[in-house]
Amino acid sequence: MATVACRVQYLDDVDAFVCTNFPEPRRPPVLDLYDTVPLIAQVASIHKLLDAPLKLEDCALQIGPNGNYLDLELSLDEQRDDLEGFFEEVGKGRRPTLILRTQLSIRVHAIIGKWNILLLRMLQRLRVHPCHFTELQ
């Protein structure tokens, strides 16, 4: 079983409205990932190594800096066609960076929830009953 050495970081992005988040730690540790094992089986070790504040079940892996998300159900080898740049870096002896972050769908639901709260507050200030705006939701 071959391994791929990657630098790993996490991004605490649960609150999508905070724009000052940067990947942590600033000096990412190196972790060897098995290229034939599904990533879902390896995410827990990344989470533990980084001591990430994210919920493990809500995590996704993103390749830095280009932003492609990895399919956790597949291994790195099974995604080789989609990860040409990633494997080019490995072939040159470089260690690509993987970023552990919150799944996109969870971030979108958080944004929608915050917008709904904001909309309700605005309607309360205008003294408009929210049932008049049910078609907006």
C-alpha positions in Angstrom: 0.0 0.0 0.0 1.6 3.3 -1.1 1.3 6.5 0.8 1.1 10.2 -0.2 2.7 12.7 2.1 0.5 15.8 2.5 0.5 18.9 4.6 -2.8 19.2 6.5 -4.6 22.1 8.0 -8.1 23.0 9.2 -10.3 26.0 8.5 -12.8 26.9 11.3 -15.5 28.0 8.9 -18.7 27.1 10.7 -19.7 30.8 10.7 -19.7 31.7 7.0 -19.9 35.4 7.9 -16.5 35.5 9.5 -14.0 36.6 6.9 -10.9 36.6 9.0 -10.4 32.8 9.1 -7.1 31.4 8.0 -6.1 27.7 7.8 -4.5 26.5 11.0 -1.9 25.6 12.1 0.3 28.1 10.2 3.0 25.5 9.9 1.0 22.5 8.8 2.1 19.0 9.9 2.8 16.3 7.4 0.6 13.2 7.3 1.0 10.1 5.1 -2.3 9.2 3.5 -2.9 5.8 2.0 -3.7 6.2 -1.7 -5.9 3.1 -1.9 -7.9 3.6 1.3 -11.1 5.6 1.1 -10.6 9.1 2.6 -13.6 8.6 4.9 -11.5 6.1 6.8 -8.6 8.6 7.1 -10.4 11.8 8.0 -10.5 10.9 11.7 -6.7 10.7 11.9 -6.4 14.1 10.2 -9.0 15.6 12.6 -7.2 14.1 15.7 -3.8 15.2 14.5 -5.0 18.8 14.0 -7.2 18.8 17.1 -9.7 20.6 14.9 -12.7 22.3 16.6 -15.0 21.0 13.8 -17.5 18.2 14.2 -16.0 15.1 12.7 -19.2 14.1 10.9 -19.5 17.5 9.3 -15.9 17.5 7.8 -14.9 17.7 4.2 -11.4 17.8 2.6 -10.4 20.5 0.2 -7.2 20.7 -1.8 -5.3 23.9 -1.2 -5.0 26.4 -2.9 -7.2 25.6 -5.9 -10.2 24.6 -3.8 -11.3 21.3 -5.3 -13.2 19.1 -2.8 -12.3 15.5 -2.5 -14.9 12.7 -2.5 -14.5 11.1 0.9 -16.1 7.9 -0.3 -13.3 7.3 -2.7 -9.5 6.8 -2.3 -7.0 9.3 -3.7 -6.1 6.7 -6.3 -9.7 6.4 -7.4 -9.8 10.2 -7.9 -6.5 10.4 -9.8 -8.1 11.6 -13.1 -9.7 14.6 -11.2 -6.5 15.3 -9.2 -3.9 15.8 -11.9 -2.4 18.9 -10.3 -2.3 17.2 -7.0 -0.4 14.2 -8.2 1.9 16.4 -10.3 3.0 18.1 -7.1 3.6 14.7 -5.5 5.6 13.6 -8.5 7.8 16.7 -8.1 8.5 15.8 -4.5 6.3 18.5 -3.1 3.7 17.9 -0.4 0.3 19.2 -1.4 -1.9 20.8 1.3 -5.3 19.3 2.3 -7.6 21.5 4.3 -10.1 20.0 6.7 -13.2 22.2 6.7 -17.0 22.1 7.2 -19.0 20.5 4.3 -20.4 23.1 1.9 -24.0 22.0 2.4 -23.7 22.6 6.1 -22.3 26.1 5.6 -25.1 26.9 3.1 -27.7 25.8 5.6 -26.1 28.0 8.3 -26.2 31.0 5.9 -29.9 30.4 5.1 -30.6 30.1 8.8 -28.9 33.4 9.6 -30.6 35.2 6.7 -34.0 33.9 8.0 -33.3 35.3 11.4 -32.2 38.6 9.9 -35.4 38.7 7.8 -37.6 38.1 10.8 -35.9 40.8 12.8 -36.4 43.3 9.9 -40.0 42.3 9.7 -40.5 42.8 13.4 -38.9 46.3 13.2 -41.4 47.1 10.4 -44.2 45.6 12.4 -45.1 43.2 9.5 -46.3 39.8 10.4 -44.0 37.1 8.9 -46.9 35.0 7.5 -47.3 37.7 4.9 -43.9 36.8 3.5 -44.2 33.0 3.4 -43.8 33.0 -0.4 -40.2 34.3 0.1 -39.1 31.2 1.9 
